[in-house]
């Protein structure tokens, strides 16, 4: 499996695909074209230059030709609120000002119909009206929907805002549409339900209202966290040590050798699943590297605890002395302490600043964990496990069809893992999955920065 040239492969495989077919199946056409929000909701899509028609009661903002948001049209208050789909305090000031101006125009009736109207739009859309009806029954209240419109990578669930006609936020609805997003939704539900059993002092996660399904879609419905959150974005601060310690305490705290840990047992299950899904080249690579990791870790004992898995500035904020945290899809109840801080740095640089994975991960590995033991064994093994995590996550995305960031992730992550193993004198023999060196990198090259030049 070629994991370094997925954009080209994916665009070729999508060439003959027709519009309006609904959800794009995981295995369709080998490497399927990434679906968008309207496709997974079975709404008409933008193809061949024809704007989407979303049906009566909904409109595309700012226009049908360039849609960014799906807004309800039967309630000005709900449409105005839907402009604030995520927690508004997390946006930069100019974006918040623009959203506030647009919301005022909607409430005042200055903007009556943002995307025009035609005969097709006057008919209810079965996907949207059916989903709204399902949620209305679930929440025992009339529901209008709002959502951001985007292309979806195989690991991205769709998030919708369920609104009352008077503009009150009733719930956030996270929608899983393929095998990988269902796995991530399972992890998030498990994390949130686990949090409900804890007496948390510093953390406040969303409350689960329901786990349900609508046709082929899986839904996780959660209560909204309060609005008015002061943004952390200007400082980009990690939460305080006490918050990280509380996060670690939600999971399984243990002090054992890596091979005997609950964390490694979960890693083995993921490796077996990836080996089955991604073919013999990937299976051989993973088995070889996992054996090398265990060889390097040996019998040295380190500490494990719960791991949010995606604690980056856009997934949390502070309110009244407590940290509100959402997007728990990568939660693990056991991971080496120190990974939380590494993921924070990696996420800011890889996703926030658009750097290559080699750069971002190297910066993350240089982080000095604040809520983990400072001994050398903890640091060495946690660094190894963090890069293993990055490799497994990206291979899972690749196996589901390839993500938009794959070309920045490979071969960097292979290079970095092999460099760490080489520094510890652990031997590796299996080559990277087929095609991994196609970007000009030498599989025997040990310098992780080489792929970034």
DABELBEL-V52005 format. One record per residue. N is the residue number from 1. BURIAL is # if it has 24 or more other ideal C-beta (glycine too) atoms within 12 Angstrom, else .. D_LAST is the distance of its C-alpha to the last C-alpha in Angstrom with 2 decimals. Layout:
n-><N:N>
burial-><BURIAL:BURIAL>
d_last-><D_LAST:D_LAST>
This chain:
n-><1:2:3:4:5:6:7:8:9:10:11:12:13:14:15:16:17:18:19:20:21:22:23:24:25:26:27:28:29:30:31:32:33:34:35:36:37:38:39:40:41:42:43:44:45:46:47:48:49:50:51:52:53:54:55:56:57:58:59:60:61:62:63:64:65:66:67:68:69:70:71:72:73:74:75:76:77:78:79:80:81:82:83:84:85:86:87:88:89:90:91:92:93:94:95:96:97:98:99:100:101:102:103:104:105:106:107:108:109:110:111:112:113:114:115:116:117:118:119:120:121:122:123:124:125:126:127:128:129:130:131:132:133:134:135:136:137:138:139:140:141:142:143:144:145:146:147:148:149:150:151:152:153:154:155:156:157:158:159:160:161:162:163:164:165:166:167:168:169:170:171:172:173:174:175:176:177:178:179:180:181:182:183:184:185:186:187:188:189:190:191:192:193:194:195:196:197:198:199:200:201:202:203:204:205:206:207:208:209:210:211:212:213:214:215:216:217:218:219:220:221:222:223:224:225:226:227:228:229:230:231:232:233:234:235:236:237:238:239:240:241:242:243:244:245:246:247:248:249:250:251:252:253:254:255:256:257:258:259:260:261:262:263:264:265:266:267:268:269:270:271:272:273:274:275:276:277:278:279:280:281:282:283:284:285:286:287:288:289:290:291:292:293:294:295:296:297:298:299:300:301:302:303:304:305:306:307:308:309:310:311:312:313:314:315:316:317:318:319:320:321:322:323:324:325:326:327:328:329:330:331:332:333:334:335:336:337:338:339:340:341:342:343:344:345:346:347:348:349:350:351:352:353:354:355:356:357:358:359:360:361:362:363:364:365:366:367:368:369:370:371:372:373:374:375:376:377:378:379:380:381:382:383:384:385:386:387:388:389:390:391:392:393:394:395:396:397:398:399:400:401:402:403:404:405:406:407:408:409:410:411:412:413:414:415:416:417:418:419:420:421:422:423:424:425:426:427:428:429:430:431:432:433:434:435:436:437:438:439:440:441:442:443:444:445:446:447:448:449:450:451:452:453>
burial-><#:#:#:#:#:#:#:.:#:#:.:.:.:#:.:.:#:.:#:.:.:#:#:#:.:#:.:#:.:.:#:#:#:#:#:#:#:#:#:#:#:#:#:#:#:#:.:.:.:.:#:#:#:#:#:.:#:#:#:#:#:#:.:#:.:.:#:#:#:#:#:#:#:#:#:#:#:#:#:#:#:#:#:#:#:#:#:#:#:#:#:.:.:.:.:.:.:.:#:.:.:#:#:.:.:#:.:.:.:.:#:.:#:#:#:.:.:.:.:.:#:.:.:.:#:.:#:#:#:.:#:#:.:#:#:#:.:#:#:.:.:#:#:#:#:#:#:#:#:.:#:#:#:#:#:#:#:#:#:#:#:#:#:#:#:.:#:.:#:#:#:#:#:#:#:#:#:#:#:#:#:#:#:#:#:#:#:#:#:#:#:#:#:#:#:.:.:.:.:#:.:#:#:#:#:#:.:#:#:#:#:#:.:#:.:.:#:#:#:#:#:#:#:#:#:.:.:.:#:.:#:#:#:.:.:.:#:#:#:.:.:.:#:#:#:#:#:#:#:#:#:#:#:#:.:.:.:#:#:.:#:#:#:#:.:#:#:#:.:#:#:.:.:#:#:.:#:#:.:.:#:#:#:#:#:#:.:#:#:#:.:#:#:#:.:#:#:.:.:#:.:#:#:#:#:#:#:#:#:#:#:#:#:#:#:#:#:#:.:.:.:.:#:#:#:#:#:#:#:#:#:#:#:#:#:#:#:#:#:#:#:#:#:#:#:#:#:#:#:#:#:.:.:.:#:#:#:#:#:#:#:#:#:#:#:.:#:.:#:.:#:#:#:.:.:.:#:#:#:#:#:#:#:#:#:#:#:#:#:#:#:#:#:#:#:#:#:#:#:#:#:#:#:#:#:#:#:#:#:#:#:#:#:#:#:#:#:#:#:#:#:.:.:#:.:#:.:#:.:#:.:#:#:.:#:#:#:.:#:.:#:.:#:.:#:.:.:#:.:#:#:#:.>
d_last-><24.73:21.40:19.39:16.14:17.80:20.42:20.43:21.65:24.13:25.43:26.10:27.96:30.04:31.06:32.38:35.98:36.34:39.24:39.63:41.85:41.62:40.83:38.45:35.85:36.48:33.77:34.28:35.23:33.71:31.31:28.41:30.35:29.40:28.72:32.10:32.86:35.35:38.24:37.90:38.18:41.16:42.72:42.77:42.40:38.82:37.20:37.18:38.08:38.17:40.97:40.78:41.51:45.06:45.14:48.92:51.57:50.84:47.08:44.98:41.40:39.96:39.35:40.39:40.73:38.36:35.55:36.41:34.65:37.51:40.59:43.57:47.24:49.74:52.96:52.34:50.99:50.53:48.52:46.35:45.70:44.79:42.49:40.33:39.41:38.16:36.06:37.07:37.19:36.54:32.93:32.22:31.28:34.46:34.10:33.71:36.69:38.74:38.12:39.06:42.12:43.26:42.92:44.77:47.55:47.92:48.28:50.85:52.78:52.94:51.29:48.91:51.06:49.02:45.33:44.78:48.12:50.58:51.97:54.22:51.52:50.36:53.93:53.91:52.58:49.38:50.24:46.84:46.76:50.51:50.63:47.82:49.41:52.76:51.40:49.91:53.13:55.13:52.76:52.77:56.41:55.53:54.76:51.02:48.96:45.25:42.18:38.55:35.14:34.22:30.75:28.96:28.96:26.35:28.17:27.85:29.17:32.88:34.74:36.44:39.69:42.02:45.70:47.95:51.68:53.43:53.81:50.05:49.96:46.88:48.29:45.28:41.66:41.34:38.25:38.33:36.89:36.80:35.26:35.19:32.05:33.17:36.59:35.21:33.43:36.67:38.61:36.42:36.88:40.61:40.97:39.20:41.33:44.52:43.73:43.27:46.70:48.27:46.79:48.29:45.16:45.55:42.25:40.61:41.81:40.39:41.81:45.04:45.28:48.00:47.71:45.74:46.98:46.19:46.81:46.97:43.80:41.95:41.86:42.31:41.91:44.00:43.60:45.45:43.54:42.60:44.26:43.04:42.68:39.79:38.34:34.59:32.22:29.26:29.74:29.45:27.23:29.34:29.54:33.17:35.36:35.71:39.00:37.45:34.80:37.64:39.74:37.01:36.74:40.53:40.81:39.51:40.62:40.49:40.58:39.77:39.30:37.10:34.20:35.98:39.11:37.61:38.18:34.47:33.74:36.57:34.95:31.60:33.58:35.11:31.80:30.50:33.74:33.47:29.93:31.01:33.96:32.09:28.91:30.47:30.70:27.07:26.05:29.28:28.68:25.15:26.48:29.57:27.73:25.31:28.18:30.30:27.66:27.36:31.15:31.33:29.13:31.00:34.36:37.37:35.89:37.19:35.15:36.04:35.50:36.40:35.86:32.42:32.03:28.62:27.32:28.51:26.35:27.88:28.87:30.85:33.23:35.30:38.09:41.71:44.74:43.12:41.84:38.41:38.48:35.90:35.32:33.08:33.89:32.63:30.42:33.21:33.87:37.05:35.61:32.18:31.19:31.67:28.49:26.64:27.91:26.09:22.79:23.02:23.83:20.60:18.50:20.53:20.23:16.44:15.78:18.88:19.86:16.75:14.73:11.64:9.93:12.26:10.31:10.07:13.60:15.11:14.06:15.74:18.61:19.21:19.69:22.46:25.96:28.24:31.38:33.57:32.92:34.24:32.36:33.09:30.51:31.40:30.86:27.44:26.20:27.66:26.76:23.04:23.33:25.35:23.00:20.13:22.89:23.90:20.55:20.52:24.16:23.86:21.13:23.04:26.18:24.70:23.50:26.99:28.61:26.94:23.28:22.00:20.17:17.29:16.97:14.04:12.02:13.79:13.53:12.56:11.04:14.66:15.89:13.43:14.43:18.08:18.23:16.77:19.51:22.10:21.29:21.65:25.03:26.04:26.52:26.44:24.85:25.73:25.35:22.28:20.26:22.14:22.48:19.63:16.97:15.12:15.53:11.97:11.35:10.82:13.58:16.02:16.95:13.60:14.16:11.06:10.18:6.98:5.80:5.78:3.78:0.00>
